[in-house]
Amino acid sequence: MSGDLGFRCSRCGEHHATPPLSFHSEAPDYWTPDLAANPDSDLSSDQCVINGEHFFIRGLIEIPILETDNVFAWGAWVSLNKTSFARAQERWNEVGREDDAPYFGWLSTELTSYTPTTINLKTNLHTRPVGLRPFIELEPTDHPLAVDQRTGITRARVQQIAVRLLHSRFPDEGGT
């Protein structure tokens, strides 16, 4: 059963047939616009290097939505060490990359819907077949985001997140 996710927005009063089921960060929190001019820094839709020293890959934190067949996803960034990043980059377009062991990393995206901070939560980044974003598995701690990933969230929680991010006054709190 997929379940109806439609709701009346508490902020704008509109009926939304479905809330967005994903929000994405365009860059790791450590990226600043002035880095674009730095030849040792690069930001693409999937990978980021800062000053030739810090390495990031974008993946998805997937959270089951209870009593539905749907998943809510956070598009977030994970920092990897240089060796892991080089290996992931080398295998980026290779069939079978999903068979690689996961890469240990640190979550590098602040998800403002969670407290305490989500920065530097321990993760394992699992590559998937070419064309699919990697899966970010959080260390199974008592952090609310890690708990949500393990146990799922309610429709009401998805709606709460959507209302907050869709009507945010701050552009870095929402996304596409």
N, C-alpha and C positions, 0 to 999 in steps of 0.2 A: 504494500500500500504506500503510495507516494505521499499522501496527505496534502491538504490545502494549506499553503503557507501565506495566503493572502491576509492583509490586515489593514486597519484604519490607523494612519499615522497620528501619533499623539502630538506631533509638532505642527504639521501642516494641515491635518484634518482630511487629507486625501486618502482614498482607498488604493492601496498598492496590491496588484494581483499576486505578486510574489516579491519578497525582499531580494536584493542582490545576495547571491550565495557565495560571493568572494569579494575581497578587497585586497589590493596589491600596493606594495611600496615600490616606487620607481627606482630607488637607490638605497644602499645601506645607510644607516643613520650617520655614519662617519663621512659620507660624501658631502662635499660642499660645491656650489657652482664654480668657484674659482679653480677647482681641480681640473676642469675641462681643458684649461690652457696648459696644464702640466704634461709634458711628453711622457712622463713615467706614470701617468694615471689614465685610466680608461674606464668608461661605463657603457655597457651594452644592455640589452634587455635581459640578459641572463648571467653575465659575468662582470666583475668589477675588480680593478686593481688601483690601489691608492699609493702613490709615491714609490711604486715598484716594490713595496714592502708588505702591503696588506692585501689579502686576496679574498674574494667573496663570490658566492654563487647563489642565484635566486632559486628558490624552491617553494613548495606548498606545504603548509601545516594544514592537514585535513582533519576535520572534526565531524563525526557523525551527528546528524540531526535526529533526535529520538523520535520514534514512532513514524518515521518516514524512510524512504530509500535515498534521501538526499544527503549530501555532504556540504558543509560550510568550509571554505578554504581561505586561509590567509596567505597571500603571496609575500614571502619574507626572504631576507638575506641571511646567509650563514657565512661566517669567516672560516677559512681553512688555512692550514699551514701551507707553505710554499710547495712542498713535495706533493701533498694531496691535491692542491689546485692544479699543479702541472699535470698530474696523472688524469684528473677529471677533464682537463682541457684537451689533452692528447686523445682521449677516448670519446670526446664530445659527440662526434658524428659517426662513431663506429657501432655497427650492429652488434649486439651482445654486451654493450656497456652495462646493462642492468645486472649482469652477473658479477660485477665487481663488488668487493666488500664495501660496506658503507664508510663514508668519510666522517671522522669526528670533527665537530666544529662548534662555534659559539653563535647563538642567535644574535644578529646585528640589526634588528628592526625593533623599534619600540612600538608595541601594540597598545595604544592608549586606552583600549577597552579593558585592560587588565592592570591590576595592582597586586603586588609590587611590580617593578619594572620587568620587562621581558628581555632587556639587553643582557647578553652574556649567559643566557640559559644554555646548558649543555645540550648538544644535539648530535644525531647521526643523520647524515645526508645520504639518502639512497637514490642512486641514479635509476632511471627507468628507460624504456626503449626510446630510441632517437625520436625527437619531436615532442616528448612529454617532459614537463618540468620534474625535477627531482622531488622526492618525498622527504619532508623534514620530520624526523621522529625526535620528539623531546625526551630527555631523560625523565624516567617516571618518578617525579618528585611530588611534593604537595603544592607546588605552584599552581594557581588556578588554571592557567593555560594548559599545563601538562595534565591536570585532572580532566579538563574538558576533552583533550585529545583521547584520553583513555576511556572516558565514560560517556561522552556525547553531551550535547546541549539541547535544550528544549526549543520549540518554535518561538516561544516568548523571548528567549535569550537572543535568537537570531534577529527578531524584530527590534529588540532593544539596541543591538549593535548597529543594525541598519539605520534606525532613526538617528542615533548619535552621529554616525559617520556621514550619512547623506545630508544632514543639516548642520554639519560642523562649520564653525567660523574659521577654522584653520585648515588650509589646503593640505597639509601633510597628515591630517588625521583620516582622510578618506582616499579613495582611489577608484580605479576602474577594474 
